[in-house]
Amino acid sequence: MFSLIILIILTLLSSFFYAFKVEPYRVVVNEHQLNVSKTKANLKIVQLSDLHIKKDFNANHLYKVIKKTNEQNPDFIIFSGDLYDNYSQYNENEAVISKLKTLKNKIWKNCNLGK
């Protein structure tokens, strides 16, 4: 019985550690290919979502996401939400905009983010 309780406690502690110290800093790249046209043209679209910027994951941590995104050499970048974890409690608009402006894409080069 005692070993079961220890196992449950260790599992809970490990889960919390992963959820708050590992997963928020993990960047995942998934690639999918769609065959929707008979042309040879390729279009690379990168989707960003769930950044959840907050006190312990601030704008300075965006470098990894931006680096990984730019390495993909995308034609388009789509951002689908959850930029801030709780905007009313924590926001760094100028710093975040400055970092996001370093994102590079081939087609929509003249995007004036934040203006």
C-alpha positions, 0 to 999 in steps of 0.5 A: 500500500505504501509503495502505491502511495509513493508511486501516485505521488511520484506520478503527480510530481512528474506530471506537474514538472512536465506540464510547467517546466518541460512542455511550455518550452517544447517546440514541435514541428509536424509536416503534412503534404496535401496533393490538391492540385496537378501543378508542380508548385509547392506552398509551405504554410506554417501555423503557430498557435498556443504560445501562451505568453505569461510571466514565466514564459515571456517575450524573450522565450519566443526566440526558439519558436521564431527560429524554428519557424524561420528555419522552415522557410515558409511561404505563409505564416498563420497564427491561430491564437492563444498568444497570451495566457491571460492578457489582462494579467500579463502583456508585453505588447511592444516586446512581443511585436518586436519579436514577431516582426522577425518572422520571415515568409516568402509571399507576404513580405510587406506585412506591417504587424502592429501598425 
